[in-house]
């Protein structure tokens, strides 16, 4: 961005070239960050307790009487659905991939295909 501002201050290039260049630079940087970001744990289930990880806030813990269900909405998008202690329905959206599928085989989490 500083490079585009320096070019703008120089006054040699029209403003529309600066704007397009800055937008393309930001789009390229966003694509690189999205493409190579690491997977983050969204939730963990230990048989009785579900811990929901949140981005900035501390994790939220739910004690469940029955295991959550994993609802597959698309090829790579699913939601972990459960009812908490107050019987309120929650969904935690996750990326469904081979790692998650192999992890779920060892648990009592039911997978429901909603595609």
C-alpha positions in Angstrom: 0.0 0.0 0.0 2.9 2.4 0.8 4.3 1.8 -2.7 1.0 2.8 -4.3 0.8 5.9 -2.1 4.3 6.8 -3.1 3.4 6.5 -6.8 0.3 8.6 -6.2 2.2 11.3 -4.4 4.7 11.4 -7.4 1.7 12.4 -9.5 2.9 10.6 -12.7 0.2 7.9 -12.9 -3.5 8.6 -13.1 -5.6 8.0 -9.9 -7.6 5.1 -11.4 -4.4 3.1 -12.0 -3.4 3.7 -8.4 -6.9 2.5 -7.2 -6.9 -0.6 -9.4 -3.3 -1.5 -8.4 -4.1 -1.1 -4.7 -7.3 -3.2 -5.0 -5.4 -5.9 -6.9 -2.6 -5.9 -4.3 -5.1 -6.3 -1.4 -7.0 -9.1 -3.3 -3.7 -10.9 -3.9 -2.7 -10.7 -0.3 -6.1 -11.8 0.9 -6.0 -14.8 -1.5 -2.5 -15.8 -0.2 -3.7 -15.6 3.4 -6.8 -17.6 2.8 -5.1 -20.2 0.7 -2.3 -20.9 3.2 -3.9 -20.4 6.5 -3.7 -23.2 9.0 -6.8 -25.2 10.0 -8.1 -24.2 13.4 -9.9 -26.4 15.9 -13.6 -25.3 16.1 -14.8 -27.8 18.8 -13.7 -30.8 20.7 -15.8 -33.6 22.1 -14.7 -36.0 24.9 -17.8 -38.1 25.4 -19.7 -35.8 27.9 -18.4 -32.3 27.3 -18.2 -30.2 24.2 -15.7 -27.4 24.1 -16.5 -24.7 21.5 -13.5 -22.7 20.5 -14.1 -19.0 19.6 -11.8 -16.7 17.7 -11.2 -13.9 20.3 -13.4 -14.9 23.2 -12.4 -17.7 25.6 -13.7 -21.2 24.9 -17.3 -22.1 25.8 -18.0 -25.5 27.5 -21.3 -27.4 27.1 -22.2 -30.5 29.1 -24.4 -32.7 26.9 -26.6 -35.6 27.7 -26.3 -37.1 24.2 -23.6 -36.7 21.6 -23.8 -34.0 18.9 -24.6 -34.7 15.3 -22.5 -33.6 12.3 -24.7 -32.4 9.5 -23.1 -32.3 6.1 -24.6 -29.5 4.1 -22.1 -29.5 1.2 -19.1 -31.5 0.0 -16.7 -29.6 2.3 -19.0 -27.8 4.8 -20.7 -29.3 7.8 -22.1 -28.2 11.1 -21.8 -29.7 14.5 -25.4 -29.5 15.9 -26.3 -30.0 19.6 -28.7 -28.9 22.3 -27.2 -27.4 25.4 -28.3 -27.6 29.0 -31.1 -25.1 28.5 -32.3 -27.1 25.4 -31.2 -24.3 23.0 -30.1 -25.5 19.6 -26.5 -24.6 18.5 -24.6 -25.2 15.3 -20.8 -24.9 14.9 -19.8 -24.8 11.2 -16.7 -26.8 10.3 -14.7 -27.7 7.2 -15.4 -31.4 6.3 -12.3 -33.1 5.0 -10.5 -36.5 5.3 -8.9 -35.7 8.6 -12.2 -34.9 10.2 -13.8 -38.0 8.7 -11.1 -40.3 10.2 -11.3 -38.5 13.5 -15.1 -39.0 13.7 -14.8 -42.8 13.2 -13.4 -43.2 16.7 -16.2 -41.2 18.4 -19.9 -41.5 19.0 -20.7 -38.4 16.9 -23.4 -39.3 14.2 -22.9 -38.0 10.7 -26.1 -37.0 8.9 -25.9 -36.2 5.1 -28.1 -33.2 4.3 -26.8 -32.6 0.7 
